[in-house]
Amino acid sequence: TFESVVNKYKVSWVNDNNDILKEEEIAYGILPSYDKENPSKEKTAQYTYTFLGWDKEIVPVKEDITYKAVYESTVNKYTYTFLDEDGSLLKEETLDYGSEIVSPQDPSKEKTAEYTYTFLGWTVDDELVTELGVLTKDITFKAKYEASDNYYTVTFKNGDEVLSSKQVKYGETPIYQGEIPNKEKTAEFTYTFLGWDKELTPIIEDTTYFATFESVVNKYKVSWVNDNN
């Protein structure tokens, strides 16, 4: 006579990286079950994973068997944003990981009396980037400008005659370095240079200064003589 003992087999449940999730001995013919929380797979920059089930149908035990978790991978989406220097939105787009980042048309910044601005490129975290690349995370680009000092024409004139004309940087006070202006005397008047028609102040625009003169009436000697002088 014999005693019959039902054989048991090892049933293993593993993640897709072969980490063991559950392992047990189950008698022949018994239908195994996975009674823990569904396994998970850590997302990457590119993919988010959703548990779909196991790599094979769960059947009554007849031998050692391993069930491996199967996942569906979904490409992650990210948003790239382009902002002007003042924070105003220029462009924003949400695309799949690895999509090409396309910048908007180069922005511009309105000049002021003091500065003219030139667009230099885009910065990320205040660092100028040389190429935009592809989308691998949420990312914000901000416009960067270079400020150049504006120069204005300062002209010193004596009537219609140009005594001096030069470029002066915004905010600087002009200095006249030429010869002292003069005005030809007439029979009636002698002229003395007094200065300019307005105060020399820091320059904020093209400016013309005109020489001004004090006029002094000329005096003449009048003699009365006899006929013999």
PATI-686268 format. One record per residue (C-alpha): residue number from 1; residue in one letter; x, y, z. Coordinates in Angstrom, 3 decimals. Layout:
BEGIN
<pt nr="NUM" rest="A" px="X" py="Y" pz="Z"/>
...
END
This chain:
BEGIN
<pt nr="1" rest="T" px="0.000" py="0.000" pz="0.000"/>
<pt nr="2" rest="F" px="1.096" py="3.563" pz="-0.624"/>
<pt nr="3" rest="E" px="0.379" py="6.969" pz="0.776"/>
<pt nr="4" rest="S" px="0.016" py="9.594" pz="-1.925"/>
<pt nr="5" rest="V" px="1.233" py="13.107" pz="-1.251"/>
<pt nr="6" rest="V" px="0.296" py="15.848" pz="-3.662"/>
<pt nr="7" rest="N" px="3.375" py="17.463" pz="-5.129"/>
<pt nr="8" rest="K" px="3.942" py="21.185" pz="-4.641"/>
<pt nr="9" rest="Y" px="5.567" py="23.526" pz="-7.090"/>
<pt nr="10" rest="K" px="7.146" py="26.929" pz="-6.750"/>
<pt nr="11" rest="V" px="5.081" py="29.786" pz="-8.150"/>
<pt nr="12" rest="S" px="6.976" py="33.032" pz="-8.527"/>
<pt nr="13" rest="W" px="5.633" py="36.476" pz="-9.331"/>
<pt nr="14" rest="V" px="8.297" py="38.907" pz="-10.549"/>
<pt nr="15" rest="N" px="8.453" py="42.462" pz="-11.795"/>
<pt nr="16" rest="D" px="9.748" py="43.110" pz="-15.301"/>
<pt nr="17" rest="N" px="13.241" py="43.663" pz="-13.876"/>
<pt nr="18" rest="N" px="13.013" py="40.186" pz="-12.244"/>
<pt nr="19" rest="D" px="12.638" py="41.528" pz="-8.715"/>
<pt nr="20" rest="I" px="10.606" py="38.944" pz="-6.775"/>
<pt nr="21" rest="L" px="7.180" py="40.239" pz="-5.816"/>
<pt nr="22" rest="K" px="5.817" py="37.015" pz="-4.321"/>
<pt nr="23" rest="E" px="6.971" py="33.426" pz="-4.117"/>
<pt nr="24" rest="E" px="5.160" py="30.374" pz="-2.672"/>
<pt nr="25" rest="E" px="4.770" py="26.597" pz="-2.866"/>
<pt nr="26" rest="I" px="1.395" py="25.551" pz="-4.304"/>
<pt nr="27" rest="A" px="-0.038" py="22.066" pz="-4.676"/>
<pt nr="28" rest="Y" px="-0.445" py="20.527" pz="-8.097"/>
<pt nr="29" rest="G" px="-3.722" py="21.480" pz="-9.741"/>
<pt nr="30" rest="I" px="-4.403" py="24.527" pz="-7.629"/>
<pt nr="31" rest="L" px="-4.982" py="27.835" pz="-9.433"/>
<pt nr="32" rest="P" px="-2.484" py="30.373" pz="-8.054"/>
<pt nr="33" rest="S" px="-3.407" py="33.982" pz="-7.424"/>
<pt nr="34" rest="Y" px="-1.518" py="37.192" pz="-6.811"/>
<pt nr="35" rest="D" px="-3.076" py="38.757" pz="-3.711"/>
<pt nr="36" rest="K" px="-0.844" py="41.808" pz="-3.250"/>
<pt nr="37" rest="E" px="-1.161" py="45.312" pz="-4.629"/>
<pt nr="38" rest="N" px="-0.602" py="45.511" pz="-8.334"/>
<pt nr="39" rest="P" px="3.083" py="45.893" pz="-9.122"/>
<pt nr="40" rest="S" px="4.416" py="49.198" pz="-10.403"/>
<pt nr="41" rest="K" px="7.280" py="50.425" pz="-12.478"/>
<pt nr="42" rest="E" px="8.932" py="53.745" pz="-11.808"/>
<pt nr="43" rest="K" px="8.327" py="56.318" pz="-14.475"/>
<pt nr="44" rest="T" px="11.226" py="57.709" pz="-16.468"/>
<pt nr="45" rest="A" px="11.644" py="61.061" pz="-18.120"/>
<pt nr="46" rest="Q" px="10.346" py="59.486" pz="-21.321"/>
<pt nr="47" rest="Y" px="7.676" py="57.013" pz="-20.173"/>
<pt nr="48" rest="T" px="4.952" py="56.431" pz="-17.609"/>
<pt nr="49" rest="Y" px="4.135" py="52.759" pz="-17.069"/>
<pt nr="50" rest="T" px="0.737" py="51.167" pz="-16.451"/>
<pt nr="51" rest="F" px="0.446" py="47.586" pz="-15.173"/>
<pt nr="52" rest="L" px="-1.419" py="45.445" pz="-17.723"/>
<pt nr="53" rest="G" px="-1.158" py="41.976" pz="-16.166"/>
<pt nr="54" rest="W" px="1.163" py="38.993" pz="-16.431"/>
<pt nr="55" rest="D" px="3.183" py="37.631" pz="-19.293"/>
<pt nr="56" rest="K" px="1.147" py="34.403" pz="-19.454"/>
<pt nr="57" rest="E" px="-2.267" py="33.087" pz="-18.571"/>
<pt nr="58" rest="I" px="-2.652" py="32.001" pz="-14.944"/>
<pt nr="59" rest="V" px="-3.387" py="28.253" pz="-14.965"/>
<pt nr="60" rest="P" px="-3.566" py="25.436" pz="-12.357"/>
<pt nr="61" rest="V" px="-0.116" py="24.476" pz="-11.142"/>
<pt nr="62" rest="K" px="1.615" py="21.575" pz="-12.886"/>
<pt nr="63" rest="E" px="5.235" py="22.642" pz="-12.517"/>
<pt nr="64" rest="D" px="7.446" py="25.409" pz="-11.214"/>
<pt nr="65" rest="I" px="6.313" py="28.567" pz="-12.970"/>
<pt nr="66" rest="T" px="7.119" py="32.252" pz="-13.019"/>
<pt nr="67" rest="Y" px="4.722" py="35.024" pz="-13.902"/>
<pt nr="68" rest="K" px="6.276" py="38.273" pz="-14.997"/>
<pt nr="69" rest="A" px="4.590" py="41.692" pz="-14.800"/>
<pt nr="70" rest="V" px="3.796" py="43.352" pz="-18.107"/>
<pt nr="71" rest="Y" px="3.437" py="47.125" pz="-18.509"/>
<pt nr="72" rest="E" px="2.108" py="49.506" pz="-21.089"/>
<pt nr="73" rest="S" px="4.436" py="52.444" pz="-21.687"/>
<pt nr="74" rest="T" px="2.982" py="55.871" pz="-22.409"/>
<pt nr="75" rest="V" px="5.213" py="58.642" pz="-23.716"/>
<pt nr="76" rest="N" px="5.261" py="61.538" pz="-21.267"/>
<pt nr="77" rest="K" px="4.231" py="64.988" pz="-22.414"/>
<pt nr="78" rest="Y" px="6.041" py="68.134" pz="-21.417"/>
<pt nr="79" rest="T" px="5.471" py="71.849" pz="-21.918"/>
<pt nr="80" rest="Y" px="7.971" py="74.343" pz="-23.244"/>
<pt nr="81" rest="T" px="7.344" py="78.041" pz="-22.713"/>
<pt nr="82" rest="F" px="8.925" py="81.140" pz="-24.228"/>
<pt nr="83" rest="L" px="8.674" py="84.383" pz="-22.277"/>
<pt nr="84" rest="D" px="9.758" py="87.891" pz="-23.122"/>
<pt nr="85" rest="E" px="12.076" py="89.679" pz="-20.715"/>
<pt nr="86" rest="D" px="9.100" py="91.244" pz="-18.908"/>
<pt nr="87" rest="G" px="7.481" py="87.823" pz="-18.396"/>
<pt nr="88" rest="S" px="4.845" py="88.152" pz="-21.114"/>
<pt nr="89" rest="L" px="4.030" py="84.906" pz="-22.923"/>
<pt nr="90" rest="L" px="5.410" py="84.557" pz="-26.454"/>
<pt nr="91" rest="K" px="4.751" py="80.853" pz="-27.083"/>
<pt nr="92" rest="E" px="3.727" py="77.729" pz="-25.182"/>
<pt nr="93" rest="E" px="3.317" py="74.176" pz="-26.470"/>
<pt nr="94" rest="T" px="2.807" py="70.750" pz="-24.884"/>
<pt nr="95" rest="L" px="4.345" py="67.845" pz="-26.842"/>
<pt nr="96" rest="D" px="5.651" py="64.298" pz="-26.443"/>
<pt nr="97" rest="Y" px="9.046" py="63.634" pz="-24.907"/>
<pt nr="98" rest="G" px="11.753" py="64.029" pz="-27.548"/>
<pt nr="99" rest="S" px="9.815" py="66.503" pz="-29.703"/>
<pt nr="100" rest="E" px="11.785" py="69.329" pz="-31.244"/>
<pt nr="101" rest="I" px="11.578" py="72.677" pz="-29.454"/>
<pt nr="102" rest="V" px="10.765" py="75.429" pz="-31.934"/>
<pt nr="103" rest="S" px="11.250" py="79.020" pz="-30.868"/>
<pt nr="104" rest="P" px="8.929" py="81.866" pz="-31.837"/>
<pt nr="105" rest="Q" px="10.050" py="84.719" pz="-34.046"/>
<pt nr="106" rest="D" px="12.840" py="86.710" pz="-32.413"/>
<pt nr="107" rest="P" px="11.242" py="89.272" pz="-30.105"/>
<pt nr="108" rest="S" px="12.210" py="92.909" pz="-29.836"/>
<pt nr="109" rest="K" px="12.364" py="95.448" pz="-27.042"/>
<pt nr="110" rest="E" px="11.364" py="99.030" pz="-27.656"/>
<pt nr="111" rest="K" px="14.197" py="101.486" pz="-27.460"/>
<pt nr="112" rest="T" px="14.219" py="104.192" pz="-24.826"/>
<pt nr="113" rest="A" px="15.791" py="107.610" pz="-24.879"/>
<pt nr="114" rest="E" px="18.813" py="106.110" pz="-23.130"/>
<pt nr="115" rest="Y" px="19.185" py="102.651" pz="-24.678"/>
<pt nr="116" rest="T" px="18.709" py="100.654" pz="-27.862"/>
<pt nr="117" rest="Y" px="18.156" py="96.920" pz="-27.284"/>
<pt nr="118" rest="T" px="19.451" py="93.993" pz="-29.331"/>
<pt nr="119" rest="F" px="18.021" py="90.485" pz="-28.901"/>
<pt nr="120" rest="L" px="20.853" py="88.135" pz="-27.841"/>
<pt nr="121" rest="G" px="18.980" py="84.833" pz="-27.502"/>
<pt nr="122" rest="W" px="17.181" py="82.670" pz="-24.960"/>
<pt nr="123" rest="T" px="18.142" py="81.864" pz="-21.382"/>
<pt nr="124" rest="V" px="17.224" py="78.995" pz="-19.086"/>
<pt nr="125" rest="D" px="17.732" py="79.771" pz="-15.392"/>
<pt nr="126" rest="D" px="19.584" py="82.947" pz="-16.464"/>
<pt nr="127" rest="E" px="22.088" py="80.959" pz="-18.581"/>
<pt nr="128" rest="L" px="22.218" py="81.751" pz="-22.299"/>
<pt nr="129" rest="V" px="21.560" py="78.589" pz="-24.362"/>
<pt nr="130" rest="T" px="23.226" py="77.972" pz="-27.707"/>
<pt nr="131" rest="E" px="20.668" py="75.449" pz="-28.984"/>
<pt nr="132" rest="L" px="17.113" py="74.577" pz="-27.988"/>
<pt nr="133" rest="G" px="17.340" py="70.801" pz="-28.481"/>
<pt nr="134" rest="V" px="14.414" py="68.465" pz="-27.824"/>
<pt nr="135" rest="L" px="11.805" py="68.298" pz="-25.093"/>
<pt nr="136" rest="T" px="12.850" py="66.154" pz="-22.096"/>
<pt nr="137" rest="K" px="11.133" py="68.065" pz="-19.276"/>
<pt nr="138" rest="D" px="9.006" py="71.132" pz="-18.631"/>
<pt nr="139" rest="I" px="11.222" py="74.042" pz="-19.561"/>
<pt nr="140" rest="T" px="10.956" py="77.825" pz="-19.752"/>
<pt nr="141" rest="F" px="12.999" py="80.048" pz="-22.035"/>
<pt nr="142" rest="K" px="13.313" py="83.775" pz="-21.437"/>
<pt nr="143" rest="A" px="14.419" py="86.449" pz="-23.885"/>
<pt nr="144" rest="K" px="17.684" py="88.266" pz="-23.195"/>
<pt nr="145" rest="Y" px="18.643" py="91.638" pz="-24.643"/>
<pt nr="146" rest="E" px="21.818" py="93.677" pz="-24.792"/>
<pt nr="147" rest="A" px="21.468" py="97.382" pz="-24.039"/>
<pt nr="148" rest="S" px="23.521" py="99.858" pz="-26.081"/>
<pt nr="149" rest="D" px="23.903" py="103.499" pz="-25.106"/>
<pt nr="150" rest="N" px="22.171" py="105.961" pz="-27.412"/>
<pt nr="151" rest="Y" px="24.164" py="108.877" pz="-28.771"/>
<pt nr="152" rest="Y" px="22.708" py="112.187" pz="-29.891"/>
<pt nr="153" rest="T" px="23.967" py="114.924" pz="-32.175"/>
<pt nr="154" rest="V" px="24.956" py="118.124" pz="-30.397"/>
<pt nr="155" rest="T" px="25.504" py="121.110" pz="-32.657"/>
<pt nr="156" rest="F" px="26.898" py="124.525" pz="-31.782"/>
<pt nr="157" rest="K" px="26.023" py="127.249" pz="-34.290"/>
<pt nr="158" rest="N" px="26.744" py="130.891" pz="-34.837"/>
<pt nr="159" rest="G" px="23.747" py="131.931" pz="-36.859"/>
<pt nr="160" rest="D" px="23.761" py="129.582" pz="-39.851"/>
<pt nr="161" rest="E" px="27.423" py="128.705" pz="-39.385"/>
<pt nr="162" rest="V" px="28.119" py="125.329" pz="-37.770"/>
<pt nr="163" rest="L" px="30.884" py="125.760" pz="-35.236"/>
<pt nr="164" rest="S" px="30.905" py="122.190" pz="-33.909"/>
<pt nr="165" rest="S" px="28.859" py="119.011" pz="-34.331"/>
<pt nr="166" rest="K" px="29.519" py="115.764" pz="-32.476"/>
<pt nr="167" rest="Q" px="27.860" py="112.696" pz="-30.940"/>
<pt nr="168" rest="V" px="27.277" py="112.803" pz="-27.198"/>
<pt nr="169" rest="K" px="26.083" py="109.871" pz="-25.080"/>
<pt nr="170" rest="Y" px="22.713" py="110.115" pz="-23.414"/>
<pt nr="171" rest="G" px="23.008" py="111.772" pz="-20.006"/>
<pt nr="172" rest="E" px="26.359" py="113.440" pz="-20.633"/>
<pt nr="173" rest="T" px="26.686" py="117.220" pz="-20.559"/>
<pt nr="174" rest="P" px="28.190" py="118.636" pz="-23.770"/>
<pt nr="175" rest="I" px="31.248" py="120.861" pz="-23.756"/>
<pt nr="176" rest="Y" px="32.085" py="123.403" pz="-26.449"/>
<pt nr="177" rest="Q" px="35.789" py="123.225" pz="-27.246"/>
<pt nr="178" rest="G" px="36.027" py="125.422" pz="-30.310"/>
<pt nr="179" rest="E" px="37.077" py="129.026" pz="-30.736"/>
<pt nr="180" rest="I" px="34.971" py="131.692" pz="-29.071"/>
<pt nr="181" rest="P" px="32.241" py="132.689" pz="-31.508"/>
<pt nr="182" rest="N" px="32.320" py="136.209" pz="-32.883"/>
<pt nr="183" rest="K" px="29.969" py="138.417" pz="-34.811"/>
<pt nr="184" rest="E" px="31.224" py="141.026" pz="-37.237"/>
<pt nr="185" rest="K" px="30.657" py="144.543" pz="-36.060"/>
<pt nr="186" rest="T" px="28.465" py="146.859" pz="-38.043"/>
<pt nr="187" rest="A" px="28.538" py="150.632" pz="-38.335"/>
<pt nr="188" rest="E" px="25.925" py="150.727" pz="-35.581"/>
<pt nr="189" rest="F" px="26.917" py="147.894" pz="-33.247"/>
<pt nr="190" rest="T" px="29.866" py="146.015" pz="-31.783"/>
<pt nr="191" rest="Y" px="29.039" py="142.501" pz="-30.578"/>
<pt nr="192" rest="T" px="30.375" py="140.603" pz="-27.568"/>
<pt nr="193" rest="F" px="29.813" py="136.861" pz="-27.128"/>
<pt nr="194" rest="L" px="27.598" py="136.203" pz="-24.104"/>
<pt nr="195" rest="G" px="27.113" py="132.445" pz="-24.259"/>
<pt nr="196" rest="W" px="24.559" py="130.039" pz="-25.663"/>
<pt nr="197" rest="D" px="20.840" py="130.397" pz="-26.080"/>
<pt nr="198" rest="K" px="20.176" py="127.702" pz="-23.438"/>
<pt nr="199" rest="E" px="21.929" py="126.036" pz="-20.552"/>
<pt nr="200" rest="L" px="24.259" py="123.133" pz="-21.306"/>
<pt nr="201" rest="T" px="22.443" py="120.248" pz="-19.608"/>
<pt nr="202" rest="P" px="22.676" py="116.441" pz="-19.810"/>
<pt nr="203" rest="I" px="21.689" py="115.353" pz="-23.311"/>
<pt nr="204" rest="I" px="18.439" py="113.429" pz="-23.884"/>
<pt nr="205" rest="E" px="17.880" py="114.194" pz="-27.598"/>
<pt nr="206" rest="D" px="19.488" py="115.875" pz="-30.616"/>
<pt nr="207" rest="T" px="20.193" py="119.438" pz="-29.527"/>
<pt nr="208" rest="T" px="21.395" py="122.646" pz="-31.185"/>
<pt nr="209" rest="Y" px="22.920" py="125.567" pz="-29.288"/>
<pt nr="210" rest="F" px="23.079" py="129.018" pz="-30.817"/>
<pt nr="211" rest="A" px="25.640" py="131.636" pz="-29.906"/>
<pt nr="212" rest="T" px="24.214" py="134.820" pz="-28.384"/>
<pt nr="213" rest="F" px="25.806" py="138.235" pz="-28.369"/>
<pt nr="214" rest="E" px="25.489" py="141.506" pz="-26.512"/>
<pt nr="215" rest="S" px="25.252" py="144.446" pz="-28.854"/>
<pt nr="216" rest="V" px="26.865" py="147.742" pz="-27.913"/>
<pt nr="217" rest="V" px="26.093" py="150.854" pz="-29.909"/>
<pt nr="218" rest="N" px="29.240" py="152.253" pz="-31.507"/>
<pt nr="219" rest="K" px="30.323" py="155.764" pz="-30.663"/>
<pt nr="220" rest="Y" px="32.025" py="158.170" pz="-33.052"/>
<pt nr="221" rest="K" px="33.988" py="161.356" pz="-32.586"/>
<pt nr="222" rest="V" px="32.246" py="164.469" pz="-33.900"/>
<pt nr="223" rest="S" px="34.506" py="167.563" pz="-34.318"/>
<pt nr="224" rest="W" px="33.466" py="171.137" pz="-35.041"/>
<pt nr="225" rest="V" px="36.246" py="173.303" pz="-36.673"/>
<pt nr="226" rest="N" px="36.670" py="176.823" pz="-38.071"/>
<pt nr="227" rest="D" px="37.337" py="177.284" pz="-41.751"/>
<pt nr="228" rest="N" px="41.045" py="177.349" pz="-41.054"/>
<pt nr="229" rest="N" px="40.703" py="174.042" pz="-39.210"/>
END
